[in-house]
């Protein structure tokens, strides 16, 4: 266990980059420009205790310089964190147990390190925590990397890269593998759920000269990289227009099973589907049926239902499916962005300012 204040002198504090310049992007949900005060620290005068797992030394040093009223105990596990529960004002979600919450009478904040929160809200002790205990997530930090992953999948399909790879493995200069290639330029892409990740997907789609449609939960102004922005209740009308559909939704009671047989049937003949959100948003049996009939030409899946896919599952080994094992968000950039968001929130917490990415437990994200 280490204490933050032992790590001075600190490195210079770097502010989060503006949303438009590639920092933690604004989005719906989790717009980092919108927050909520979760603890009154009298303008940073009250001593605040945060319990953490292993934290980056540079991050701790920057906090020690910027937030002298904040003590961070890191290197904890669930058992050692329990010893400090009564005094804790904030904690990593991995340290939170039913026993911890029962003892943590001063707790105001639980930090979740992922964008998706459904597995935590399914835990009774967290879902049932007092309303004064706020959850925040990492929505927005994965956007650029996952968007790149989406286009890697789309380009692998449209440019016949997998067929070329097989020809290369055989040692064959076979130009016929490119005969079925198509272009993204001029095609229509539908982003289902334009939050932080979806916004990054839409930006890149526009750079590929695609027509970009997108859905959001609540109405908002249409950004210049989207041709048509609609609310989710218009999804069925947009699906037949799209050559490529990318799912960027959180998993909630509303979205689970959203892409069932009926909704997949509304997609354009020969369309492609990419899911980098959660596997349970797509009905797997319906997806396989749509691929088998040729109604869908391709599916790019970074997530699945079940997850992981079991040995011998019908999705394995298909030429019209590209599977990656829930790794779309992995890259050095993601860690850097997560650290910047966490740093910003810890500084805000210590200063008694609104936190970013506060989770709406009712909405499920």
C-alpha positions as CSV (number, residue, x, y, z in Angstrom):
1,X,0.0,0.0,0.0
2,X,1.3,3.5,-0.9
3,X,0.2,7.0,0.0
4,X,0.0,9.6,-2.7
5,X,1.9,12.3,-0.7
6,X,5.0,10.2,-0.6
7,X,5.6,10.8,-4.3
8,X,6.5,14.5,-4.4
9,X,8.0,16.3,-6.3
10,X,5.3,16.1,-8.9
11,X,5.5,16.4,-12.6
12,X,3.7,19.4,-14.2
13,X,0.0,19.1,-14.5
14,X,-1.3,18.7,-18.0
15,X,-4.9,19.7,-18.7
16,X,-7.2,17.5,-20.6
17,X,-7.2,18.3,-24.3
18,X,-10.3,20.0,-25.7
19,X,-12.9,17.6,-27.0
20,X,-12.5,18.8,-30.6
21,X,-8.7,18.3,-30.6
22,X,-8.7,14.7,-29.7
23,X,-9.0,14.7,-25.9
24,X,-11.7,12.8,-24.0
25,X,-14.6,13.5,-26.4
26,X,-18.0,14.8,-25.6
27,X,-20.7,12.3,-26.2
28,X,-24.1,10.9,-25.2
29,X,-23.9,9.4,-22.6
30,X,-20.9,10.5,-20.6
31,X,-20.3,14.0,-22.0
32,X,-17.3,15.1,-20.0
33,X,-18.5,18.7,-20.1
34,X,-21.5,17.8,-17.9
35,X,-20.9,16.6,-14.3
36,X,-22.3,16.6,-10.8
37,X,-20.9,17.6,-7.5
38,X,-20.7,14.5,-5.3
39,X,-18.8,15.8,-2.3
40,X,-18.5,19.2,-0.6
41,X,-14.9,19.8,0.3
42,X,-15.2,23.4,1.2
43,X,-13.4,24.5,-1.9
44,X,-10.6,21.9,-1.5
45,X,-10.1,22.5,2.3
46,X,-11.6,19.2,3.5
47,X,-9.3,16.2,3.7
48,X,-10.4,13.5,1.2
49,X,-9.5,9.9,1.1
50,X,-9.5,7.8,-2.1
51,X,-8.8,4.0,-2.2
52,X,-7.3,2.6,-5.3
53,X,-5.8,-0.5,-6.9
54,X,-2.4,-0.1,-8.6
55,X,-2.0,3.5,-9.9
56,X,0.5,5.0,-12.2
57,X,3.3,6.8,-10.4
58,X,3.2,9.8,-12.7
59,X,-0.5,10.2,-12.1
60,X,0.0,10.1,-8.3
61,X,2.7,12.7,-8.5
62,X,0.6,15.0,-10.5
63,X,-2.2,14.6,-8.0
64,X,0.1,15.3,-5.1
65,X,1.0,18.6,-6.6
66,X,-2.5,19.7,-7.7
67,X,-4.7,18.4,-4.9
68,X,-2.9,18.6,-1.5
69,X,-6.1,17.8,0.4
70,X,-6.4,14.4,-1.4
71,X,-4.9,11.3,0.0
72,X,-4.8,8.3,-2.3
73,X,-4.0,4.9,-0.8
74,X,-3.1,2.6,-3.8
75,X,-2.0,-1.0,-4.2
76,X,-5.1,-2.2,-2.3
77,X,-7.2,-5.3,-2.8
78,X,-10.7,-5.9,-1.6
79,X,-9.5,-7.2,1.8
80,X,-7.1,-4.4,2.5
81,X,-9.5,-1.8,1.3
82,X,-12.0,-3.0,3.9
83,X,-9.7,-1.8,6.6
84,X,-10.1,1.8,5.4
85,X,-13.7,1.7,4.3
86,X,-15.1,3.8,7.1
87,X,-12.9,6.7,6.3
88,X,-13.1,6.5,2.5
89,X,-14.8,9.1,0.3
90,X,-14.1,7.4,-3.0
91,X,-12.9,4.0,-4.3
92,X,-12.2,1.9,-7.4
93,X,-15.0,-0.4,-8.1
94,X,-12.8,-3.4,-7.9
95,X,-12.4,-2.8,-4.1
96,X,-16.1,-2.5,-3.5
97,X,-17.8,-5.5,-1.8
98,X,-21.1,-5.7,0.2
99,X,-19.0,-5.6,3.4
100,X,-17.2,-2.5,2.1
101,X,-20.4,-0.6,1.3
102,X,-21.8,-1.5,4.7
103,X,-18.8,0.0,6.4
104,X,-18.2,3.0,4.1
105,X,-20.5,5.5,5.7
106,X,-18.6,8.5,4.1
107,X,-18.4,7.0,0.6
108,X,-19.6,9.4,-2.2
109,X,-17.9,8.1,-5.4
110,X,-17.2,4.7,-7.0
111,X,-15.0,4.9,-10.2
112,X,-15.5,2.3,-12.9
113,X,-12.6,1.9,-15.3
114,X,-14.7,0.8,-18.3
115,X,-17.3,2.5,-20.4
116,X,-19.9,-0.3,-20.0
117,X,-21.3,-0.5,-16.5
118,X,-24.0,-3.2,-16.9
119,X,-22.0,-5.9,-15.0
120,X,-21.6,-3.6,-12.1
121,X,-25.2,-2.5,-12.0
122,X,-26.2,-6.2,-11.9
123,X,-24.4,-6.5,-8.6
124,X,-27.0,-5.9,-5.9
125,X,-24.6,-4.1,-3.5
126,X,-23.8,-1.5,-6.2
127,X,-27.2,-1.2,-7.7
128,X,-28.7,-0.8,-4.2
129,X,-26.0,1.6,-2.9
130,X,-27.4,4.8,-1.4
131,X,-28.3,7.5,-3.8
132,X,-25.5,9.7,-2.4
133,X,-22.9,7.2,-3.8
134,X,-22.3,8.2,-7.4
135,X,-20.7,6.0,-10.1
136,X,-18.6,7.3,-12.9
137,X,-17.3,5.4,-15.9
138,X,-14.7,5.7,-18.6
139,X,-17.1,6.6,-21.4
140,X,-15.2,8.4,-24.2
141,X,-11.7,7.2,-23.6
142,X,-11.9,4.3,-26.0
143,X,-13.4,6.2,-28.9
144,X,-10.5,6.8,-31.3
145,X,-9.0,3.3,-30.9
146,X,-12.3,1.5,-31.3
147,X,-13.2,3.6,-34.3
148,X,-10.0,2.5,-35.9
149,X,-10.9,-1.1,-35.1
150,X,-14.3,-0.6,-36.8
151,X,-12.7,0.6,-40.0
152,X,-10.1,-2.2,-39.9
153,X,-13.0,-4.6,-40.0
154,X,-14.8,-2.8,-42.7
155,X,-11.7,-2.5,-44.9
156,X,-10.8,-6.1,-44.4
157,X,-14.2,-6.9,-45.9
158,X,-14.6,-4.3,-48.6
159,X,-11.0,-4.6,-49.8
160,X,-10.9,-8.5,-49.7
161,X,-7.9,-8.4,-47.4
162,X,-8.7,-11.7,-45.8
163,X,-8.8,-13.4,-49.2
164,X,-5.5,-11.8,-50.1
165,X,-4.0,-13.0,-46.8
166,X,-5.0,-16.6,-47.6
167,X,-3.5,-16.3,-51.1
168,X,-0.3,-14.9,-49.5
169,X,-0.2,-17.9,-47.1
170,X,-0.4,-20.2,-50.1
171,X,2.4,-18.3,-51.9
172,X,0.0,-17.4,-54.7
173,X,-0.1,-14.1,-56.7
174,X,-3.8,-14.3,-57.3
175,X,-5.3,-11.1,-58.6
176,X,-8.8,-12.7,-58.7
177,X,-9.1,-12.2,-54.9
178,X,-9.8,-8.5,-55.5
179,X,-12.6,-9.1,-57.9
180,X,-15.3,-8.6,-55.2
181,X,-13.8,-5.6,-53.6
182,X,-15.9,-2.5,-53.1
183,X,-15.3,1.1,-51.9
184,X,-16.4,2.8,-48.7
185,X,-16.6,6.1,-50.5
186,X,-20.1,6.9,-51.5
187,X,-21.6,4.2,-49.4
188,X,-23.9,4.9,-46.4
189,X,-22.9,4.1,-42.8
190,X,-25.3,4.1,-39.9
191,X,-23.9,4.7,-36.4
192,X,-26.4,3.2,-33.9
193,X,-25.7,5.2,-30.7
194,X,-23.6,8.2,-31.3
195,X,-21.9,8.7,-28.0
196,X,-18.2,9.1,-27.5
197,X,-17.3,6.0,-29.5
198,X,-20.0,6.5,-32.1
199,X,-18.9,10.1,-32.7
200,X,-15.4,8.9,-33.5
201,X,-16.7,6.3,-35.9
202,X,-18.9,9.0,-37.6
203,X,-15.9,11.4,-38.0
204,X,-13.8,8.7,-39.7
205,X,-16.7,7.7,-41.9
206,X,-17.0,11.2,-43.2
207,X,-13.3,11.3,-43.9
208,X,-13.8,8.2,-46.1
209,X,-16.4,10.2,-48.0
210,X,-19.3,8.1,-46.8
211,X,-22.8,9.3,-46.2
212,X,-23.2,9.2,-42.4
213,X,-26.5,8.6,-40.6
214,X,-26.6,8.3,-36.8
215,X,-29.0,7.8,-33.9
216,X,-28.9,9.4,-30.5
217,X,-31.1,9.0,-27.4
218,X,-32.3,12.6,-27.2
219,X,-32.4,15.3,-29.9
220,X,-29.3,17.5,-30.3
221,X,-27.7,19.6,-33.0
222,X,-26.3,17.7,-36.0
223,X,-22.5,17.9,-36.2
224,X,-20.9,18.7,-39.5
225,X,-19.6,15.1,-39.9
226,X,-23.1,13.6,-39.9
227,X,-25.5,14.0,-42.8
228,X,-28.6,12.9,-40.8
229,X,-29.1,12.6,-37.1
230,X,-32.2,11.0,-35.7
231,X,-33.4,9.6,-32.3
232,X,-33.4,5.9,-31.7
233,X,-37.1,5.6,-32.4
234,X,-36.3,6.2,-36.1
235,X,-33.9,3.3,-36.3
236,X,-36.2,1.0,-38.3
237,X,-36.6,3.7,-40.9
238,X,-32.8,4.2,-41.2
239,X,-31.7,0.6,-41.4
240,X,-32.9,-0.1,-45.0
241,X,-30.8,2.9,-46.2
242,X,-27.4,1.8,-44.8
243,X,-24.7,-0.3,-46.5
244,X,-22.9,-0.6,-43.2
245,X,-24.3,-0.6,-39.7
246,X,-22.1,-0.1,-36.6
247,X,-23.5,-0.7,-33.2
248,X,-22.1,1.6,-30.5
249,X,-24.8,1.3,-27.8
250,X,-24.5,0.6,-24.1
251,X,-26.2,-2.6,-23.0
252,X,-29.4,-1.8,-21.1
253,X,-32.8,-3.3,-20.7
254,X,-33.8,-1.3,-23.8
255,X,-31.0,-2.4,-26.0
256,X,-30.6,-6.0,-25.1
257,X,-31.7,-8.1,-28.1
258,X,-32.4,-4.9,-30.1
259,X,-31.0,-6.5,-33.3
260,X,-33.4,-9.4,-33.5
261,X,-34.6,-11.3,-36.6
262,X,-37.1,-8.6,-37.5
263,X,-34.6,-5.7,-37.2
264,X,-31.9,-7.6,-39.1
265,X,-34.4,-8.2,-41.9
266,X,-34.9,-4.5,-42.2
267,X,-31.3,-4.0,-43.1
268,X,-30.4,-3.6,-46.8
269,X,-29.7,-6.8,-48.7
270,X,-26.0,-7.4,-48.7
271,X,-25.3,-5.0,-45.9
272,X,-22.6,-5.4,-43.3
273,X,-23.0,-5.3,-39.5
274,X,-20.2,-4.4,-37.0
275,X,-20.7,-4.8,-33.3
276,X,-18.1,-3.3,-31.0
277,X,-20.6,-2.6,-28.2
278,X,-22.0,-5.7,-26.3
279,X,-22.8,-9.1,-27.7
280,X,-26.2,-9.3,-26.1
281,X,-27.5,-6.4,-28.2
282,X,-27.5,-8.8,-31.2
283,X,-29.5,-12.0,-31.3
284,X,-26.8,-14.5,-32.3
285,X,-29.2,-17.1,-33.9
286,X,-30.9,-14.4,-36.0
287,X,-27.5,-13.1,-37.1
288,X,-26.3,-16.5,-38.2
289,X,-29.6,-17.0,-40.1
290,X,-29.2,-13.6,-41.9
291,X,-25.6,-14.6,-42.9
292,X,-26.7,-18.0,-44.0
293,X,-29.3,-16.6,-46.4
294,X,-26.9,-14.0,-47.7
295,X,-29.2,-11.2,-46.5
296,X,-26.1,-9.9,-44.6
297,X,-22.8,-10.1,-46.5
298,X,-20.5,-9.7,-43.5
299,X,-20.4,-9.3,-39.7
300,X,-17.5,-7.8,-37.8
301,X,-17.7,-8.8,-34.2
302,X,-15.5,-7.6,-31.3
303,X,-18.1,-8.9,-28.9
304,X,-20.4,-11.9,-29.0
305,X,-23.2,-13.7,-27.2
306,X,-22.1,-16.0,-25.6
307,X,-18.8,-14.4,-24.7
308,X,-16.4,-15.9,-25.1
309,X,-17.6,-18.0,-28.0
310,X,-17.5,-21.7,-27.1
311,X,-15.5,-24.2,-29.1
312,X,-17.4,-25.3,-32.2
313,X,-19.7,-22.4,-32.2
314,X,-21.3,-21.7,-35.7
315,X,-19.7,-18.3,-35.9
316,X,-16.2,-19.7,-35.9
317,X,-14.5,-20.4,-39.2
318,X,-16.9,-18.4,-41.4
319,X,-15.5,-16.4,-44.3
320,X,-18.2,-13.8,-43.8
321,X,-17.5,-13.1,-40.2
322,X,-14.4,-11.5,-38.6
323,X,-14.1,-12.0,-34.9
324,X,-11.8,-10.3,-32.5
325,X,-11.9,-11.2,-28.8
326,X,-13.2,-8.0,-27.2
327,X,-10.0,-6.1,-27.8
328,X,-11.1,-3.2,-29.9
329,X,-10.3,-0.7,-27.2
330,X,-6.8,-1.9,-26.4
331,X,-4.0,0.5,-27.3
332,X,-1.5,2.7,-25.5
333,X,-3.7,5.7,-26.4
334,X,-6.6,4.3,-24.5
335,X,-4.6,4.0,-21.3
336,X,-3.3,7.6,-21.7
337,X,-6.8,8.9,-22.2
338,X,-8.2,6.9,-19.3
339,X,-5.5,8.3,-17.0
340,X,-6.3,11.9,-18.1
341,X,-10.0,11.4,-17.4
342,X,-9.3,9.7,-14.0
343,X,-6.8,12.5,-13.1
344,X,-9.3,15.2,-14.0
345,X,-12.0,13.5,-11.9
346,X,-9.8,13.0,-8.9
347,X,-8.8,16.7,-9.0
348,X,-12.5,17.7,-9.3
349,X,-13.4,15.3,-6.4
350,X,-10.8,16.9,-4.2
351,X,-11.8,20.4,-5.1
352,X,-15.5,19.7,-4.6
353,X,-16.3,20.3,-8.3
354,X,-18.7,18.4,-10.5
355,X,-17.4,15.0,-11.6
356,X,-17.4,13.9,-15.3
357,X,-19.1,10.8,-16.7
358,X,-21.6,10.3,-13.8
359,X,-23.6,7.2,-14.5
360,X,-27.4,7.3,-14.6
361,X,-28.3,4.1,-12.7
362,X,-31.9,4.3,-14.0
363,X,-30.8,4.5,-17.7
364,X,-28.1,2.0,-17.2
365,X,-25.1,4.1,-18.4
